[in-house]
């Protein structure tokens, strides 16, 4: 497919790490990126509320922007919403899950760290991924909301607090460990890769899911045909927030550096917004 349209959604700007990889691999694509800051951060929401929020929000986004592929660019949301969302739409949906399988294949010591949000590290879905693809490796898990905040600060072009990152990773310094691979299990975290590497006690390989998601999208596009003969690419790349706040305007300068053609706001109809608000 030529000039495919993507709809990428996350509660914040972390999914831009996924968008960057898609842009590198599929440069002729056009994207509507939605930062659902009205639900930020997804990792702290109750599962049922998060599922209902996305099942209410995405149909209207899909109707307006007609994506060829939807990407749920959040590990926490992907672990719980993919099945009900795929039942609701015929558009291919790609979720982001931690790189358990490639990490297990790469590790020599068989000891791996999963660094994600608390909502991700405690999901039973992660237990199943480790059981199915962990190849007998031992996985230590650290969940942190603080790193999400620091990544947002970096994109705002504000200083990152290295002390906070050091504190989050302090457990690795307090135990005798031979961890040799760290999985970044949150799409925000690749923006902090240098700071995370600096905080680690020894040189360690760092993996995230961005390139794998882009490759999956490329594979889907090989056989995907436009929904109709009137398929029209989006006019460039669009970035949308779901709520207008002082913080959203503070993020605009950083977002512009990613190359978006327009930054705006997406608002549901009154009825839809009432349904969404009731769910959250």
Secondary structure, 3 states (H helix, E strand, C coil): CCCCEEEEEECCCCCHHHHHHHHHHCCCCEEEEEECHHHCCHHHCCHHHHHHHHHHHHHHHHHHHCCCEEEECCHHHHHHHHHHHHHHCCCEEEECCCCHHHHHHHCCCCEEEEEECHHHHCCHHHHHHHHHHCCCCEEEEEECCHHHHHHHHHHCCCCCCHHHHHHHCCHHHHCCCCCCEEEECCCCHHHHHHHHHHHCCCCCEEECCHHHHHHHHHHHHHHCCCCCCCCCCCCCCEEEECCCCHHHHHHHHHHHCCCCCEEEECCCCHHHHHHHHHHC
